[in-house]
Amino acid sequence: MESIGSPSVSKSNESLSGLWIGAFLITNLFLFVDEGYYDFRWMSNVGNWIAFALYLVMIFLVEYFFFKLIFRKTQGVMKSVYSVLSTIGVSVLFIIATFFI
């Protein structure tokens, strides 16, 4: 029996919220370094918010790919952690590759 006032959150929703939080933090780090020149002035430009939304969705989709396909046999919170860490690695490799292509 559930207590009154406590929302029931399924495990899949908890995992997806972890992925969204990870994508949000990664995107903020990238825009802090790239668009904001190590500050948050980028937030004053509407165009940068559009870039933020695009990066957020793309990074989330990569995390979701890792979450559903690569780490499908992993259980619990470590599945989300591995997905976020893998996305960080892929993102850094992508950034490095753009300099050499």
C-alpha positions in Angstrom: 0.0 0.0 0.0 1.4 3.4 -1.0 1.4 6.3 1.4 -0.7 9.3 0.5 1.3 12.1 -1.1 4.2 10.0 -2.3 4.3 9.7 -6.1 5.1 6.3 -7.4 7.9 6.5 -10.0 8.7 3.4 -12.0 12.3 2.3 -12.4 12.3 3.1 -16.1 11.3 6.7 -15.3 14.0 7.0 -12.7 16.6 5.7 -15.2 15.4 8.1 -17.9 15.5 11.0 -15.4 19.1 10.1 -14.6 19.9 10.1 -18.3 18.3 13.6 -18.8 20.2 14.9 -15.8 23.4 13.5 -17.2 22.7 15.0 -20.7 21.9 18.4 -19.0 25.1 18.5 -17.1 27.2 17.4 -20.1 25.5 20.0 -22.3 26.1 22.7 -19.7 29.8 21.8 -19.5 30.2 21.9 -23.3 28.4 25.3 -23.6 30.2 26.7 -20.6 33.6 25.9 -22.3 32.6 26.5 -26.0 29.9 29.1 -26.2 30.5 31.0 -22.9 34.2 31.2 -22.9 34.3 29.8 -19.4 31.3 31.7 -18.1 27.6 31.6 -18.5 27.1 34.7 -20.7 26.0 32.4 -23.5 22.6 32.2 -21.8 21.8 35.8 -22.9 21.7 34.8 -26.6 18.5 33.0 -27.9 20.5 31.2 -30.6 22.7 29.6 -28.0 19.5 28.3 -26.3 18.5 26.6 -29.6 22.0 25.0 -29.8 21.6 24.0 -26.1 18.3 22.2 -26.9 19.8 20.4 -29.9 22.9 19.3 -28.0 20.7 18.2 -25.1 18.5 16.0 -27.3 21.5 14.6 -29.2 23.4 13.8 -26.0 20.3 12.2 -24.4 19.8 10.0 -27.5 23.4 8.8 -27.4 22.9 8.0 -23.7 19.7 6.3 -24.4 21.4 4.2 -27.1 24.0 3.1 -24.7 21.4 2.5 -22.0 19.1 0.3 -24.1 21.4 -1.5 -26.5 25.0 -1.6 -25.1 24.3 -2.0 -21.4 21.0 -4.0 -21.6 22.4 -6.8 -19.4 23.5 -4.4 -16.7 21.0 -3.8 -13.9 20.3 -1.0 -11.4 21.7 2.5 -11.2 25.1 1.4 -12.7 23.3 1.1 -16.1 22.6 4.8 -16.0 26.1 5.6 -14.7 27.8 3.5 -17.5 25.6 5.2 -20.1 26.4 8.7 -19.0 30.2 7.9 -18.7 30.2 6.3 -22.1 28.5 9.3 -23.6 31.1 11.6 -22.0 33.8 9.5 -23.7 32.1 9.4 -27.1 31.5 13.2 -26.9 35.1 13.9 -26.1 36.3 11.7 -28.9 33.8 13.4 -31.3 35.1 16.8 -30.3 38.8 15.7 -30.8 37.8 14.2 -34.2 36.3 17.4 -35.4 39.7 19.1 -35.0 41.4 16.5 -37.2 38.8 16.0 -39.9 
